[in-house]
Amino acid sequence: MIHEFHNFNIFFRENPEYEVVAFTAAQLPNISGRSYPPELAGELYSDGIPILDEDKLPEIVKNHEVSEVILAYSDLLYEDVMTKASWVLSLGVDFRLMGTKNTMIKSSKPVVAVCAVRTGAGKSTVTRRVLEILKENGLNGVAVRHPMPYGDLKKQICQKYESLEDLDRHECTIEEREEYEPVIKAGYTLYAGVDYEKILREAEAEADVVVWDGGNNDFSFYKPDLLIVVVDPLRPGDELKSYPGEVNARMADVFVVNKVNVADRNAIEIVKNNLRSVNRDASIIEAESLISIDKPELIKGKRVLVVEDGPTVTHGNLPFAAGYVAAEQYRASEIVDPRPYAVGSLRLAFEKFTHMKNVLPSLGYGSEQIKELEKTINAVICDSVVLGTPSDLVNFMKINKPYAKVNYELNELTTPGLKEIMTQKIKA
């Protein structure tokens, strides 16, 4: 439940012309069966709003005489979007996608938004570079992260992160830590939560510039003064085949074609030509994703288990990510297949996402799944573990093998770069 809650808060919460009877859940685990609480739902919904399995949609439509179903989650290929649309239409009701006019909030401060065409394109390194440039220009950039409402929604209305201790205080999942930790470690303040108008007003009070740190391939919740869209040439063609990734591509002011150091030049040119076909006005920056490792001796000549950022290699559809690249670059003797050792939801993930190479997704949407991840890692027979996830897993689980941590940063190759473009367009 990501854009769904935001659309409700901005458009439906105080709108008496509509009655929202339910949210449905499909992309995230441990969400269905709960409710959107009255504290967030507002005066028109004193009992809150139920969150139900998407599979129950026909029953919901029938029992509540529903007239309209709205698709609001991200990172779907077009075939999947139309499959869901056809399902809804077959139930006799209207199918709707909501646009930016009805869902974006205008800020009193300049907004730089970092979005993408697919999950795992490398937004986080671009966000950190944006914050760094603002600091170099004497501006205080405050990051607002796209929501990941996995916990108690009443406690997540508006969250502020200034230290790693805040991650524990807010009981963050692995997925949240993967996104929040690098920004916090770099010395920047980050906000996240559920009510993004409230979050924006809090961020505006201390920011010279608000930096929207997007999730998946969703578009920004805030109206950007500068929209930077990150593109992944490891998946050429996807930039015009996914929802709402193409929305971002068509609105972009700047494209960052990332990972060109590990992509085929022909694929890079295909991506750039595709982008120009829908948006000829945006600047295009080519950039490397430079990988480093803290303990290279734990990789060279070793049999290693690679643990990757979960969303990137699951619904992001990439077969591997930074950990796998690091294992190859630093000459591991073998990248061990974790499938025979996977337990619980990790085993189910391998059955669902068959495109993955020999990598283990760092799924951890709750305490039980974190335990399953720990058990799987510790069961794998290998010499060492390569942690490709940005989250420092050893802070909340015990790994029974030596481990090396991967870091990756953006390196721009073409001019004008982000600094020149931002300096020209963004002034507090």
C-alpha positions as CSV (number, residue, x, y, z in Angstrom):
1,M,0.0,0.0,0.0
2,I,2.1,2.9,-1.2
3,H,0.4,5.3,-3.7
4,E,-3.0,4.0,-2.7
5,F,-2.9,5.6,0.7
6,H,-1.5,8.9,-0.7
7,N,-4.2,9.1,-3.4
8,F,-6.8,8.6,-0.7
9,N,-5.3,11.2,1.6
10,I,-5.1,13.9,-1.1
11,F,-8.2,13.3,-3.2
12,F,-10.7,11.1,-1.3
13,R,-10.3,11.7,2.5
14,E,-12.4,14.8,2.7
15,N,-14.4,14.3,-0.5
16,P,-18.1,13.6,0.3
17,E,-18.8,12.7,-3.4
18,Y,-17.0,9.4,-3.0
19,E,-17.1,6.5,-0.5
20,V,-14.0,4.4,-0.3
21,V,-15.0,0.9,0.8
22,A,-11.7,-0.8,0.8
23,F,-8.0,-0.9,-0.1
24,T,-6.7,-4.1,-1.6
25,A,-3.3,-5.5,-1.1
26,A,-1.2,-7.6,-3.6
27,Q,2.4,-6.4,-3.8
28,L,3.3,-6.3,-0.1
29,P,3.1,-9.1,2.5
30,N,1.5,-8.8,6.0
31,I,-0.7,-5.9,4.9
32,S,-4.1,-7.5,4.2
33,G,-6.5,-8.1,7.1
34,R,-5.6,-4.8,8.7
35,S,-7.3,-1.5,8.4
36,Y,-6.4,2.1,7.5
37,P,-7.0,3.7,10.9
38,P,-9.4,6.4,11.7
39,E,-6.5,8.7,12.7
40,L,-5.5,8.7,9.0
41,A,-8.9,8.0,7.3
42,G,-10.5,11.2,8.7
43,E,-13.9,12.3,9.9
44,L,-15.8,10.6,7.0
45,Y,-14.4,7.2,8.0
46,S,-14.7,7.0,11.8
47,D,-14.2,3.2,11.8
48,G,-11.3,3.3,9.4
49,I,-11.1,1.5,6.0
50,P,-10.5,-2.3,5.7
51,I,-7.4,-3.5,3.8
52,L,-8.3,-6.8,2.0
53,D,-6.6,-9.3,-0.3
54,E,-6.8,-8.3,-3.9
55,D,-8.2,-11.8,-4.7
56,K,-11.4,-10.7,-2.9
57,L,-12.1,-7.9,-5.4
58,P,-15.1,-9.6,-7.0
59,E,-16.7,-10.1,-3.6
60,I,-15.9,-6.5,-2.6
61,V,-17.4,-5.1,-5.8
62,K,-20.6,-7.2,-5.4
63,N,-21.1,-6.6,-1.6
64,H,-20.5,-2.9,-1.7
65,E,-22.0,-2.1,-5.2
66,V,-18.7,-0.6,-6.2
67,S,-18.8,1.6,-9.3
68,E,-15.1,2.3,-9.7
69,V,-11.8,0.6,-9.0
70,I,-8.5,2.6,-9.0
71,L,-5.1,1.0,-9.7
72,A,-2.5,2.9,-7.7
73,Y,0.5,0.7,-7.2
74,S,3.7,0.8,-9.2
75,D,6.3,-1.2,-11.1
76,L,3.9,-3.2,-13.3
77,L,4.6,-4.1,-16.9
78,Y,1.9,-3.0,-19.3
79,E,0.6,-6.5,-19.8
80,D,0.0,-6.8,-16.1
81,V,-1.8,-3.4,-16.0
82,M,-4.2,-4.4,-18.8
83,T,-4.7,-7.8,-17.2
84,K,-5.9,-6.1,-14.1
85,A,-8.0,-3.6,-16.1
86,S,-9.7,-6.4,-18.0
87,W,-10.5,-8.2,-14.7
88,V,-12.0,-5.0,-13.3
89,L,-14.0,-4.3,-16.4
90,S,-15.3,-7.9,-16.5
91,L,-16.9,-7.2,-13.1
92,G,-19.0,-4.4,-14.6
93,V,-17.2,-1.4,-13.1
94,D,-14.9,1.4,-14.3
95,F,-11.2,1.1,-14.1
96,R,-9.2,4.2,-13.4
97,L,-5.6,5.5,-13.2
98,M,-5.1,8.8,-11.3
99,G,-2.8,11.5,-12.8
100,T,-0.4,14.0,-11.3
101,K,-2.8,16.9,-11.2
102,N,-5.0,15.3,-8.6
103,T,-2.2,13.6,-6.6
104,M,0.9,15.9,-6.5
105,I,1.2,18.4,-3.6
106,K,2.7,21.9,-4.2
107,S,5.6,22.8,-1.9
108,S,6.5,26.3,-0.6
109,K,10.1,25.3,-1.1
110,P,11.9,24.1,-4.3
111,V,11.5,20.4,-4.9
112,V,14.0,18.1,-6.7
113,A,12.5,14.8,-7.4
114,V,14.5,11.6,-8.1
115,C,12.4,9.0,-9.8
116,A,13.0,6.0,-12.1
117,V,11.6,4.0,-15.0
118,R,12.1,0.7,-13.1
119,T,12.9,-0.6,-9.6
120,G,16.6,-1.0,-9.0
121,A,17.8,1.6,-11.5
122,G,20.0,3.2,-8.9
123,K,18.0,6.1,-7.5
124,S,19.7,6.1,-4.1
125,T,23.1,7.1,-5.4
126,V,21.5,9.9,-7.4
127,T,19.6,11.1,-4.4
128,R,22.8,11.3,-2.3
129,R,24.5,13.1,-5.1
130,V,21.7,15.7,-5.3
131,L,21.9,16.2,-1.5
132,E,25.7,16.6,-1.8
133,I,25.4,19.2,-4.6
134,L,22.9,21.2,-2.5
135,K,25.3,21.2,0.4
136,E,28.1,22.3,-1.8
137,N,25.9,25.2,-2.9
138,G,25.2,26.2,0.8
139,L,21.7,24.8,0.7
140,N,20.1,22.5,3.3
141,G,18.5,19.6,1.4
142,V,16.1,17.5,3.3
143,A,15.1,14.1,1.9
144,V,11.6,12.8,1.8
145,R,11.4,9.1,1.1
146,H,8.7,7.4,-0.8
147,P,6.5,5.4,1.7
148,M,6.9,1.9,2.9
149,P,4.0,1.5,5.3
150,Y,4.7,-2.0,6.6
151,G,4.2,-1.4,10.4
152,D,1.7,0.2,12.7
153,L,0.2,2.9,10.5
154,K,-0.8,5.1,13.4
155,K,2.9,5.3,14.4
156,Q,4.0,6.0,10.9
157,I,2.0,9.1,10.1
158,C,5.1,11.3,10.0
159,Q,8.6,10.0,10.8
160,K,11.8,11.9,11.1
161,Y,15.2,10.2,10.8
162,E,18.4,11.9,11.8
163,S,20.5,9.0,13.2
164,L,20.7,5.2,12.9
165,E,19.1,4.9,16.3
166,D,15.9,6.3,14.8
167,L,15.7,3.2,12.6
168,D,15.4,1.0,15.7
169,R,13.0,3.5,17.4
170,H,10.7,3.3,14.4
171,E,11.0,-0.5,14.1
172,C,12.1,-0.3,10.5
173,T,12.1,-3.4,8.2
174,I,15.1,-4.4,6.1
175,E,13.5,-2.7,3.1
176,E,13.1,0.6,4.9
177,R,16.7,0.3,6.3
178,E,18.0,-0.3,2.7
179,E,16.7,3.1,1.7
180,Y,17.1,5.1,4.8
181,E,20.6,4.0,6.1
182,P,22.7,5.5,3.2
183,V,21.1,8.9,3.5
184,I,21.4,9.0,7.3
185,K,25.0,7.8,7.2
186,A,25.8,10.6,4.7
187,G,24.6,13.1,7.3
188,Y,21.3,14.2,5.9
189,T,17.8,14.4,7.5
190,L,15.1,12.1,6.1
191,Y,11.4,12.0,6.5
192,A,9.0,9.2,5.6
193,G,5.6,7.9,6.7
194,V,2.0,7.8,5.5
195,D,0.6,11.3,5.5
196,Y,2.7,13.1,2.9
197,E,1.1,16.5,3.2
198,K,1.9,16.6,6.9
199,I,5.4,15.2,6.1
200,L,6.0,18.0,3.5
201,R,5.0,20.7,5.9
202,E,7.4,19.4,8.5
203,A,10.3,19.1,6.0
204,E,9.6,22.6,4.6
205,A,10.2,24.1,8.1
206,E,13.9,23.2,8.0
207,A,14.7,22.7,4.3
208,D,16.0,25.1,1.8
209,V,15.2,22.4,-0.8
210,V,13.0,19.3,-0.5
211,V,14.5,16.2,-2.2
212,W,11.9,13.6,-3.2
213,D,13.6,10.2,-2.9
214,G,11.3,8.0,-5.1
215,G,10.5,4.4,-4.7
216,N,10.1,1.7,-7.3
217,N,9.2,3.5,-10.6
218,D,6.5,5.6,-9.0
219,F,6.0,9.3,-9.8
220,S,6.6,12.0,-7.2
221,F,4.0,12.9,-4.6
222,Y,5.3,16.4,-4.7
223,K,5.2,18.8,-7.7
224,P,8.9,19.0,-8.8
225,D,10.8,22.0,-9.9
226,L,13.4,19.6,-11.3
227,L,12.6,16.0,-12.1
228,I,15.6,13.6,-12.4
229,V,14.6,10.2,-13.8
230,V,17.1,7.3,-13.5
231,V,17.2,4.7,-16.3
232,D,18.7,1.3,-16.3
233,P,20.4,0.1,-19.5
234,L,20.6,-3.5,-18.1
235,R,16.9,-3.7,-19.0
236,P,16.7,-1.9,-22.4
237,G,13.1,-1.4,-23.5
238,D,11.5,-1.5,-20.1
239,E,11.7,2.3,-19.9
240,L,8.6,2.4,-22.2
241,K,6.9,-0.8,-21.1
242,S,6.2,-0.2,-17.4
243,Y,3.7,1.7,-15.3
244,P,4.2,4.3,-14.2
245,G,7.8,4.4,-15.3
246,E,6.9,5.8,-18.7
247,V,5.0,8.6,-17.0
248,N,8.3,9.6,-15.4
249,A,10.1,9.4,-18.7
250,R,7.7,11.7,-20.4
251,M,7.9,14.3,-17.6
252,A,11.6,14.2,-16.9
253,D,13.8,17.3,-17.0
254,V,17.0,15.2,-16.7
255,F,17.7,11.5,-17.4
256,V,20.5,9.7,-15.7
257,V,21.4,6.6,-17.7
258,N,23.1,4.7,-14.8
259,K,25.3,1.6,-14.7
260,V,26.9,2.3,-18.1
261,N,30.1,0.7,-16.8
262,V,28.4,-2.7,-16.7
263,A,26.0,-2.4,-19.6
264,D,26.4,-3.1,-23.3
265,R,26.9,0.0,-25.4
266,N,24.3,-1.1,-27.8
267,A,21.8,-1.4,-25.0
268,I,22.7,2.1,-23.7
269,E,22.0,3.6,-27.2
270,I,18.7,1.7,-27.4
271,V,17.7,3.2,-24.1
272,K,18.7,6.8,-25.1
273,N,16.9,6.5,-28.4
274,N,13.7,5.3,-26.6
275,L,13.9,8.2,-24.2
276,R,14.3,10.7,-27.0
277,S,11.3,9.3,-28.8
278,V,9.0,10.4,-25.9
279,N,10.9,13.3,-24.5
280,R,13.3,15.3,-26.7
281,D,13.7,18.2,-24.3
282,A,15.3,16.4,-21.3
283,S,19.1,16.4,-20.8
284,I,20.7,13.0,-20.8
285,I,23.6,12.2,-18.4
286,E,25.5,8.9,-18.6
287,A,26.8,7.7,-15.3
288,E,28.7,4.8,-13.8
289,S,27.7,2.9,-10.7
290,L,31.1,2.4,-9.0
291,I,31.4,-0.5,-6.7
292,S,33.8,-1.0,-3.8
293,I,34.1,-3.6,-1.1
294,D,35.4,-3.2,2.5
295,K,37.1,-6.7,2.7
296,P,38.1,-7.8,-0.8
297,E,40.2,-10.7,0.7
298,L,36.9,-12.4,1.6
299,I,35.9,-12.6,-2.0
300,K,39.0,-13.4,-4.1
301,G,39.3,-17.1,-4.6
302,K,36.4,-17.8,-2.2
303,R,33.0,-19.6,-2.5
304,V,30.6,-16.8,-1.7
305,L,26.9,-16.3,-1.0
306,V,25.6,-13.0,-2.5
307,V,22.7,-11.2,-0.7
308,E,21.1,-8.5,-2.8
309,D,18.7,-5.7,-2.3
310,G,15.3,-7.4,-2.2
311,P,13.0,-5.3,-4.4
312,T,15.6,-5.0,-7.1
313,V,15.9,-8.7,-7.8
314,T,12.3,-9.6,-7.1
315,H,9.6,-7.4,-8.6
316,G,12.3,-5.2,-10.2
317,N,13.0,-8.2,-12.4
318,L,16.8,-7.8,-12.4
319,P,18.6,-11.2,-12.2
320,F,21.3,-9.7,-9.9
321,A,22.5,-6.4,-8.5
322,A,25.6,-4.8,-6.9
323,G,26.6,-7.8,-4.8
324,Y,26.8,-10.2,-7.8
325,V,28.8,-7.6,-9.8
326,A,31.2,-7.2,-6.8
327,A,31.7,-11.0,-6.5
328,E,32.6,-11.2,-10.2
329,Q,34.9,-8.1,-10.1
330,Y,36.7,-9.3,-7.1
331,R,37.1,-12.8,-8.5
332,A,35.2,-15.1,-6.3
333,S,35.9,-18.7,-7.2
334,E,32.1,-19.5,-7.1
335,I,28.9,-17.7,-6.4
336,V,26.9,-20.3,-4.5
337,D,23.3,-21.1,-5.4
338,P,21.2,-20.3,-2.2
339,R,18.0,-22.1,-3.5
340,P,18.6,-25.4,-1.8
341,Y,19.0,-23.7,1.6
342,A,16.1,-21.3,1.3
343,V,13.3,-21.6,3.9
344,G,9.8,-20.2,4.3
345,S,9.0,-17.1,2.3
346,L,12.5,-17.1,0.8
347,R,11.8,-20.4,-0.8
348,L,8.5,-19.1,-2.2
349,A,10.3,-16.0,-3.6
350,F,12.5,-18.2,-5.7
351,E,9.5,-20.1,-7.0
352,K,7.8,-16.8,-7.9
353,F,10.8,-14.9,-9.3
354,T,12.5,-17.4,-11.5
355,H,14.6,-14.8,-13.3
356,M,17.0,-14.5,-10.3
357,K,20.6,-15.8,-10.7
358,N,22.5,-17.3,-7.8
359,V,21.6,-14.4,-5.4
360,L,19.5,-14.3,-2.2
361,P,17.0,-11.4,-1.9
362,S,17.2,-9.6,1.4
363,L,13.5,-9.9,2.1
364,G,12.6,-8.7,5.6
365,Y,9.1,-7.2,5.7
366,G,8.6,-8.4,9.3
367,S,10.3,-10.2,12.2
368,E,9.4,-13.6,11.0
369,Q,10.8,-13.0,7.5
370,I,14.0,-11.6,9.0
371,K,14.4,-14.8,11.0
372,E,13.9,-16.8,7.8
373,L,16.5,-14.7,6.0
374,E,19.0,-15.2,8.9
375,K,18.3,-19.0,8.9
376,T,18.8,-19.2,5.1
377,I,22.1,-17.3,5.2
378,N,23.5,-19.4,8.0
379,A,22.5,-22.6,6.3
380,V,24.4,-21.9,3.0
381,I,27.7,-23.8,2.7
382,C,30.2,-21.2,1.6
383,D,33.4,-19.4,2.7
384,S,31.9,-15.9,3.1
385,V,28.9,-13.7,2.4
386,V,28.8,-10.7,0.1
387,L,26.3,-8.2,1.4
388,G,25.1,-6.3,-1.7
389,T,22.1,-4.8,0.2
390,P,22.6,-1.2,1.5
391,S,21.2,-2.2,4.9
392,D,23.7,-3.4,7.5
393,L,22.1,-6.8,8.2
394,V,24.6,-7.7,11.0
395,N,22.9,-5.0,13.2
396,F,19.9,-7.1,13.6
397,M,20.9,-10.7,12.8
398,K,23.8,-13.0,13.5
399,I,25.7,-14.2,10.5
400,N,27.8,-17.3,11.2
401,K,30.4,-16.6,8.4
402,P,32.8,-13.8,7.5
403,Y,31.1,-11.1,5.5
404,A,32.1,-8.3,3.1
405,K,29.9,-5.2,2.5
406,V,29.5,-3.6,-0.9
407,N,29.2,0.1,-1.5
408,Y,28.3,1.9,-4.7
409,E,28.4,5.5,-5.7
410,L,27.4,7.5,-8.8
411,N,30.1,8.8,-11.2
412,E,28.9,11.1,-13.9
413,L,30.6,10.8,-17.3
414,T,29.0,13.5,-19.4
415,T,28.4,17.2,-19.2
416,P,26.5,19.2,-18.3
417,G,26.2,17.2,-15.1
418,L,23.8,17.3,-12.2
419,K,25.7,20.1,-10.5
420,E,25.6,22.4,-13.5
421,I,21.9,21.7,-14.1
422,M,20.9,22.0,-10.5
423,T,22.9,25.2,-9.9
424,Q,21.1,26.8,-12.8
425,K,17.6,25.7,-11.9
426,I,17.4,25.4,-8.1
427,K,17.7,28.4,-5.9
428,A,16.3,28.7,-2.4
